[in-house]
């Protein structure tokens, strides 16, 4: 401030300086808010896309669970067949042992 200014002019100059500082701060805050708004809009779009993908994945999981439930009777049949096959293999092993023993008995009687 210059000394040639009167008291009201000095006050007006001081007020104008404060207004300029406040205006600069408001402008900076406005720009910051615009940047934050742009970031938020970008994140909103990203999260909306993620939400869509989650919905698709959730539906796929529901469908897969339903398919699994529909296949349960077939899994039970496979388990039953596996048990039957194991029993059959046991019987085949016993028949093979019996056949070998019978063959040896016949051979020993023919040789005697």
C-alpha positions as CSV (number, residue, x, y, z in Angstrom):
1,X,0.0,0.0,0.0
2,X,1.1,3.4,-0.7
3,X,1.1,6.2,1.9
4,X,-0.8,8.5,-0.4
5,X,-4.0,6.4,0.0
6,X,-6.7,7.7,2.3
7,X,-8.0,5.5,5.0
8,X,-11.2,4.4,3.1
9,X,-9.1,3.7,0.0
10,X,-6.7,1.6,2.0
11,X,-9.5,-0.3,3.5
12,X,-11.0,-0.8,0.0
13,X,-7.6,-2.0,-1.3
14,X,-7.3,-4.4,1.6
15,X,-10.8,-5.7,1.0
16,X,-10.0,-6.1,-2.7
17,X,-6.8,-8.0,-1.8
18,X,-8.8,-10.3,0.5
19,X,-11.4,-10.8,-2.2
20,X,-8.7,-11.7,-4.7
21,X,-7.2,-14.3,-2.3
22,X,-10.6,-15.8,-1.4
23,X,-11.5,-15.8,-5.1
24,X,-8.2,-17.7,-5.9
25,X,-8.9,-20.2,-3.1
26,X,-12.5,-20.8,-4.4
27,X,-11.2,-21.2,-7.9
28,X,-8.6,-23.7,-6.7
29,X,-11.2,-25.6,-4.7
30,X,-13.6,-25.5,-7.7
31,X,-10.9,-27.0,-9.9
32,X,-10.1,-29.6,-7.2
33,X,-13.8,-30.5,-7.0
34,X,-14.0,-30.8,-10.8
35,X,-11.0,-33.2,-10.8
36,X,-12.6,-35.2,-8.0
37,X,-15.9,-35.3,-9.9
38,X,-14.1,-36.7,-13.0
39,X,-12.4,-39.3,-10.8
40,X,-15.7,-40.2,-9.2
41,X,-17.4,-40.6,-12.5
42,X,-14.6,-42.8,-13.8
43,X,-14.8,-45.0,-10.6
44,X,-18.6,-45.1,-10.9
45,X,-18.3,-46.4,-14.4
46,X,-15.7,-48.9,-13.4
47,X,-17.8,-50.2,-10.4
48,X,-20.9,-50.4,-12.6
49,X,-19.0,-52.7,-14.9
50,X,-17.7,-54.7,-12.0
51,X,-21.3,-54.9,-10.7
52,X,-22.5,-56.2,-14.0
53,X,-19.8,-58.9,-14.2
54,X,-20.6,-59.9,-10.6
55,X,-24.2,-60.3,-11.6
56,X,-23.2,-62.5,-14.5
57,X,-20.9,-64.5,-12.3
58,X,-23.7,-64.9,-9.7
59,X,-26.1,-66.2,-12.3
60,X,-23.5,-68.5,-13.7
61,X,-22.9,-69.9,-10.2
62,X,-26.7,-70.4,-9.7
63,X,-26.9,-72.2,-13.0
64,X,-23.9,-74.3,-12.2
65,X,-25.4,-75.3,-8.8
66,X,-28.7,-76.2,-10.5
67,X,-26.8,-78.3,-13.1
68,X,-24.9,-80.0,-10.3
69,X,-28.1,-80.8,-8.5
70,X,-29.6,-82.2,-11.7
71,X,-26.5,-84.5,-12.1
72,X,-26.7,-85.8,-8.5
73,X,-28.8,-88.9,-9.5
74,X,-26.2,-89.8,-12.1
75,X,-23.4,-89.3,-9.6
76,X,-25.2,-91.7,-7.3
77,X,-25.5,-94.2,-10.1
78,X,-21.8,-93.9,-10.9
79,X,-21.0,-94.5,-7.2
80,X,-23.3,-97.6,-7.2
81,X,-21.7,-98.9,-10.4
82,X,-18.2,-98.4,-8.9
83,X,-19.2,-100.4,-5.8
84,X,-20.7,-103.2,-8.0
85,X,-17.6,-103.2,-10.2
86,X,-15.4,-103.6,-7.1
87,X,-17.5,-106.5,-5.9
88,X,-17.4,-108.0,-9.4
89,X,-13.6,-107.7,-9.4
90,X,-13.5,-109.5,-6.1
91,X,-15.7,-112.3,-7.4
92,X,-13.6,-112.6,-10.6
93,X,-10.5,-112.9,-8.4
94,X,-12.1,-115.6,-6.3
95,X,-13.2,-117.5,-9.5
96,X,-9.7,-117.2,-10.9
97,X,-8.2,-118.6,-7.7
98,X,-10.8,-121.4,-7.7
99,X,-10.1,-122.1,-11.4
100,X,-6.4,-122.4,-10.7
101,X,-6.9,-124.6,-7.7
102,X,-9.4,-126.8,-9.7
103,X,-6.9,-127.0,-12.6
104,X,-4.1,-128.1,-10.3
105,X,-6.4,-130.7,-8.7
106,X,-7.3,-132.1,-12.1
107,X,-3.7,-132.1,-13.3
108,X,-2.6,-133.9,-10.1
109,X,-5.4,-136.5,-10.6
110,X,-4.5,-137.0,-14.3
111,X,-0.8,-137.4,-13.5
112,X,-1.5,-139.9,-10.7
